[in-house]
């Protein structure tokens, strides 16, 4: 257990943990949405729309990037572990990065 010299460090650690948890849930949610979309297309429950799929990939790529960056702040540097743990598709890994807005 870490030892904090200043009581406010407990607050910072708590906020970091909450943010880290949120980022993990967001990654999980975006990967699930992409997976469900692909499953629906494969099962002919939905017509393939490349722009919809690309949007889902970019959402997941942004969430993956955010989660990896937060892990790195904690000194956890293995993004391949995260990719395997969350079953991040290859196209999401290749697109990994912050979402560009306003384009």
Buried (B, 14 or more C-beta within 10 A) or exposed (E): EEEEEEEEEEEEEEEEEEEBEEBBEBBBEBBEBBBEBBEEBEEEEBEEEEEEBEBBBBBBBBBBBBBBEBBEEEEEEEBEEBBEEBEBBEBBBEBBEEEEEEE
